[in-house]
Amino acid sequence: MKAFGWYKKMHDEIMNDPERKARYEECMAELIDEEKMITNLKRLLFEADYALTDECNNHERADERRRLLNEIEETFYNVKGVSMEQTDYLQYRGTCKELVDQAIAADPTMKAVRGYYHCPIWGKQQHWWCVRMDGTIYDPSVKQFPTAGVCAEYEEFDGWCNCAECGKRIREEEAQMCGPYPVCSMKCALDLVGVKR
C-alpha cells in the first residue's frame, strides 16, 4: 500500500501541474506507440522464423535476413517519426558524466552527484547529475530515459555496494571487480563465474 500511496501522490502532483501533465500525456502516447511497435516486431520475427526454413540456400537466407532487419529498423524508428540518429536515447545514453562535467565547467557553483535514477519504466539506473547550491537538480542527460524526469527519483550513491554473488554489503573501495560486478571475495568471484574449486 505504501508504494501505491507514493504513486497516487506523484500522479496527483503531475495532474495539477500543466507542464508536467503535458509531458506525462506525451509519455503515455509514446508508450502506446511503442506497444504498436512491439506488436509489429513480433509479427516480423514470426515471419522471419517462418521464412527462414531449411529449404533456403545461404544466399536466399542472407537476402531474407537483410530485408527483415531493414524492415525491423524502419518499424522501430518510424513509429515515432524519427531516424536512429535523432533519438534522445542515442544522443544522451552514456554521456551523463561528460555532460555533468561540461555543466560544472560552465557553472562551478554546482556539484556533480553520482548515484541512481529511478525510472518508472526502466527501474534503477546508474547515473550522474548536478545539484545547484539551492538543492535543485539539474540533469543534462535526463532525456535518455523514456520518462525524461517525470515521476522519477534520484538517489545519491552512498559508497556501499552489494556483492553480486552473496549479496553482502561492502564499501566500494573494498570490493573486487569481476567484470562489471562487485564481489566481496575471491571465493564469490569464482562462484560468480561458475568456477568450481
C-alpha positions as CSV (number, residue, x, y, z in Angstrom):
1,M,0.0,0.0,0.0
2,K,2.9,2.4,0.7
3,A,4.1,2.2,-2.9
4,F,0.6,2.9,-4.2
5,G,0.3,5.9,-1.9
6,W,3.5,7.3,-3.3
7,Y,2.4,6.7,-6.9
8,K,-1.0,8.3,-6.2
9,K,0.7,11.4,-4.6
10,M,3.1,11.7,-7.6
11,H,0.2,11.3,-10.1
12,D,-1.8,14.0,-8.3
13,E,1.2,16.4,-8.3
14,I,1.7,15.8,-12.1
15,M,-2.0,16.3,-12.9
16,N,-2.0,19.6,-11.0
17,D,1.0,21.0,-12.9
18,P,0.1,21.8,-16.6
19,E,3.7,21.4,-17.8
20,R,4.3,18.1,-16.1
21,K,0.8,16.9,-17.1
22,A,1.6,17.6,-20.8
23,R,4.9,15.7,-20.6
24,Y,3.1,12.8,-18.8
25,E,0.4,12.6,-21.6
26,E,3.2,12.8,-24.2
27,C,5.0,9.8,-22.5
28,M,1.8,7.8,-22.3
29,A,1.2,8.4,-26.1
30,E,4.8,7.3,-26.7
31,L,4.2,4.1,-24.7
32,I,1.1,3.3,-26.8
33,D,3.2,3.8,-29.9
34,E,5.9,1.5,-28.5
35,E,3.2,-1.2,-27.9
36,K,2.2,-0.9,-31.6
37,M,5.9,-1.1,-32.5
38,I,6.4,-4.3,-30.3
39,T,3.4,-5.9,-32.0
40,N,4.9,-5.2,-35.4
41,L,8.2,-6.5,-34.3
42,K,6.6,-9.7,-33.1
43,R,4.9,-10.1,-36.4
44,L,8.2,-9.6,-38.3
45,L,10.0,-12.0,-36.1
46,F,7.3,-14.6,-36.7
47,E,7.7,-14.0,-40.4
48,A,11.4,-14.4,-40.1
49,D,11.1,-17.7,-38.3
50,Y,8.7,-18.9,-40.9
51,A,10.6,-17.6,-44.0
52,L,14.0,-18.9,-43.0
53,T,13.3,-22.6,-43.4
54,D,15.9,-25.3,-44.1
55,E,14.8,-25.2,-47.7
56,C,16.5,-21.8,-48.3
57,N,20.1,-21.7,-49.5
58,N,22.7,-19.4,-47.8
59,H,22.3,-16.6,-50.4
60,E,18.4,-16.6,-50.0
61,R,18.8,-16.7,-46.2
62,A,21.2,-13.7,-46.3
63,D,18.9,-11.7,-48.5
64,E,15.8,-12.5,-46.4
65,R,17.6,-11.6,-43.1
66,R,18.8,-8.3,-44.6
67,R,15.3,-7.5,-45.8
68,L,13.8,-8.3,-42.4
69,L,16.4,-6.4,-40.5
70,N,15.8,-3.3,-42.6
71,E,12.0,-3.6,-42.0
72,I,12.5,-4.1,-38.3
73,E,14.8,-1.0,-38.1
74,E,12.2,1.0,-40.1
75,T,9.4,-0.1,-37.8
76,F,11.4,0.7,-34.7
77,Y,12.3,4.2,-35.7
78,N,9.4,5.2,-37.9
79,V,6.8,4.6,-35.1
80,K,7.9,7.9,-33.6
81,G,8.7,9.5,-37.0
82,V,12.4,9.9,-36.2
83,S,15.6,8.4,-37.5
84,M,18.0,6.4,-35.4
85,E,20.4,9.4,-35.2
86,Q,17.6,11.7,-33.8
87,T,16.6,9.6,-30.8
88,D,17.3,11.1,-27.3
89,Y,18.4,7.7,-26.1
90,L,21.3,7.5,-28.7
91,Q,22.1,11.2,-28.2
92,Y,22.3,11.1,-24.4
93,R,22.9,7.5,-23.2
94,G,26.4,7.0,-21.8
95,T,27.2,10.7,-21.8
96,C,25.9,11.7,-18.3
97,K,29.3,12.1,-16.6
98,E,30.7,14.1,-19.6
99,L,27.6,16.4,-19.7
100,V,27.8,16.9,-16.0
101,D,31.5,17.9,-16.3
102,Q,30.6,20.4,-19.0
103,A,27.7,21.8,-16.9
104,I,30.0,22.3,-13.9
105,A,32.7,23.9,-16.1
106,A,30.0,26.4,-17.2
107,D,28.7,26.9,-13.6
108,P,31.2,26.0,-10.9
109,T,28.7,26.6,-8.1
110,M,27.0,23.3,-9.0
111,K,28.3,19.9,-7.7
112,A,28.5,16.6,-9.5
113,V,26.5,13.8,-8.0
114,R,26.8,10.1,-8.8
115,G,24.0,7.7,-8.0
116,Y,20.9,6.2,-9.3
117,Y,18.0,7.4,-11.4
118,H,14.8,5.5,-10.5
119,C,12.9,5.4,-13.8
120,P,9.2,4.3,-13.5
121,I,9.7,2.3,-16.7
122,W,13.3,1.0,-16.7
123,G,13.8,0.8,-12.9
124,K,17.1,1.7,-11.1
125,Q,19.7,3.1,-13.5
126,Q,23.3,4.2,-12.7
127,H,23.6,7.9,-13.4
128,W,25.3,11.3,-12.9
129,W,23.6,14.7,-12.4
130,C,24.2,18.1,-11.0
131,V,22.9,19.8,-7.9
132,R,22.7,23.5,-7.6
133,M,23.5,25.5,-4.4
134,D,19.8,25.7,-3.6
135,G,19.5,21.9,-3.7
136,T,17.6,21.7,-7.0
137,I,18.7,19.1,-9.5
138,Y,19.9,19.9,-13.0
139,D,20.2,16.8,-15.1
140,P,21.7,17.5,-18.6
141,S,21.2,13.9,-19.9
142,V,17.7,13.1,-18.4
143,K,16.2,12.8,-21.9
144,Q,18.0,9.4,-22.3
145,F,15.2,7.9,-20.1
146,P,11.7,7.3,-21.5
147,T,10.0,9.5,-18.9
148,A,12.7,12.3,-19.1
149,G,12.4,13.0,-15.4
150,V,8.6,12.7,-15.0
151,C,7.8,10.6,-11.9
152,A,11.4,9.7,-11.4
153,E,13.5,9.9,-8.2
154,Y,17.2,10.5,-7.7
155,E,19.3,8.5,-5.2
156,E,22.8,9.6,-4.3
157,F,25.4,6.8,-4.2
158,D,26.3,6.2,-0.5
159,G,29.7,4.4,-1.2
160,W,28.3,1.0,-0.5
161,C,27.5,-1.8,-2.9
162,N,26.3,-5.4,-2.7
163,C,28.3,-8.4,-3.6
164,A,26.9,-9.7,-6.9
165,E,27.2,-13.3,-5.6
166,C,26.3,-13.5,-1.9
167,G,24.6,-10.1,-1.5
168,K,26.9,-8.9,1.3
169,R,27.0,-5.1,1.8
170,I,30.6,-3.8,1.2
171,R,32.3,-0.5,0.8
172,E,33.0,0.3,-2.8
173,E,36.8,0.7,-2.2
174,E,36.9,-2.8,-0.6
175,A,35.0,-4.5,-3.5
176,Q,36.8,-6.6,-6.0
177,M,35.5,-6.2,-9.6
178,C,34.6,-9.3,-11.5
179,G,33.9,-7.7,-14.9
180,P,31.2,-5.1,-14.1
181,Y,30.1,-6.9,-11.0
182,P,31.4,-6.1,-7.5
183,V,32.2,-9.1,-5.3
184,C,33.4,-9.3,-1.6
185,S,36.0,-12.1,-2.0
186,M,37.9,-14.3,-4.4
187,K,35.5,-17.2,-3.4
188,C,32.5,-15.1,-4.5
189,A,34.3,-14.1,-7.8
190,L,35.0,-17.8,-8.6
191,D,31.4,-18.8,-7.7
192,L,30.0,-15.9,-9.8
193,V,31.7,-17.1,-13.0
194,G,31.0,-20.8,-12.2
195,V,34.5,-22.0,-11.4
196,K,34.4,-25.0,-9.1
197,R,37.2,-25.3,-6.5
